[in-house]
């Protein structure tokens, strides 16, 4: 299993996960490897949870087959804490 966490915003422009919310079930994700090959994954589902109720077992738990989990901040920005109140997770399986 691969887990990748990325930022949804930055002070210098849109970061890697800025458009992650546009993914839908059935979309393909291609990971470019350093050896020139690609790993392909198909999005199965998206979930959003409050940061204080993060589904760690679903995101980090063992799987039988190769999987990919993408995690980003989402929801409202809490200026008092300097953090977003939710996390969005993309669950994808090897294609």
C-alpha positions as CSV (number, residue, x, y, z in Angstrom):
1,X,0.0,0.0,0.0
2,X,1.1,3.5,-0.7
3,X,-0.1,6.5,1.2
4,X,0.6,10.0,0.0
5,X,-0.3,13.2,1.9
6,X,-0.2,16.6,0.2
7,X,-1.2,20.2,0.7
8,X,-4.3,21.7,-0.7
9,X,-3.0,25.2,-0.7
10,X,0.1,27.3,-0.2
11,X,1.3,30.9,-0.2
12,X,3.2,30.4,-3.5
13,X,0.4,28.9,-5.6
14,X,-1.6,25.7,-6.1
15,X,0.2,22.6,-4.7
16,X,0.0,19.0,-5.8
17,X,-3.4,18.2,-4.3
18,X,-5.2,21.4,-5.2
19,X,-7.5,19.7,-7.6
20,X,-7.8,16.4,-5.8
21,X,-11.5,17.0,-5.1
22,X,-12.2,16.7,-8.8
23,X,-11.5,12.9,-8.8
24,X,-14.4,10.6,-9.1
25,X,-14.9,6.8,-8.7
26,X,-13.6,5.2,-11.9
27,X,-10.9,7.8,-12.6
28,X,-7.4,6.5,-13.2
29,X,-4.3,7.8,-11.3
30,X,-0.9,7.2,-12.9
31,X,2.2,7.3,-10.7
32,X,5.4,8.0,-12.6
33,X,8.3,5.9,-11.3
34,X,11.9,6.9,-11.4
35,X,12.7,4.0,-13.8
36,X,10.3,5.4,-16.4
37,X,7.4,2.9,-15.7
38,X,4.0,3.8,-14.4
39,X,1.9,2.4,-11.6
40,X,-1.9,2.7,-12.4
41,X,-4.6,2.9,-9.8
42,X,-8.4,3.3,-10.2
43,X,-10.3,5.5,-7.7
44,X,-12.9,3.5,-5.8
45,X,-14.2,6.1,-3.4
46,X,-13.7,9.4,-1.8
47,X,-14.4,10.1,1.9
48,X,-14.3,13.3,4.0
49,X,-14.0,13.2,7.8
50,X,-13.4,15.7,10.6
51,X,-9.7,15.8,11.5
52,X,-10.5,14.7,15.0
53,X,-12.3,11.6,13.6
54,X,-9.6,10.5,11.1
55,X,-10.2,6.9,9.9
56,X,-6.7,5.7,10.5
57,X,-7.5,2.0,10.1
58,X,-9.1,2.6,6.7
59,X,-6.3,4.8,5.5
60,X,-3.3,3.0,7.0
61,X,-4.6,-0.6,7.5
62,X,-3.2,-3.6,5.6
63,X,-4.6,-4.6,2.3
64,X,-4.3,-7.8,0.3
65,X,-3.7,-6.1,-3.1
66,X,-1.8,-3.0,-4.0
67,X,-3.7,0.2,-3.1
68,X,-3.2,3.9,-3.0
69,X,-4.5,6.4,-0.4
70,X,-4.3,10.1,-1.1
71,X,-5.0,12.4,1.9
72,X,-5.5,16.2,1.9
73,X,-6.9,18.9,4.2
74,X,-10.4,20.0,3.3
75,X,-13.4,21.8,4.8
76,X,-13.3,25.2,6.4
77,X,-10.0,26.8,7.5
78,X,-9.9,27.4,11.3
79,X,-7.9,30.6,11.6
80,X,-7.6,30.1,15.4
81,X,-5.7,26.8,15.0
82,X,-4.2,27.5,11.5
83,X,-5.6,24.2,10.2
84,X,-8.5,22.9,8.1
85,X,-11.3,21.1,10.0
86,X,-11.6,18.1,7.7
87,X,-9.5,15.6,5.7
88,X,-10.5,14.2,2.3
89,X,-9.2,10.7,1.4
90,X,-9.1,9.1,-2.0
91,X,-9.1,5.3,-2.0
92,X,-7.8,3.6,-5.1
93,X,-6.8,0.1,-6.2
94,X,-4.2,-1.2,-8.6
95,X,-5.5,-1.2,-12.2
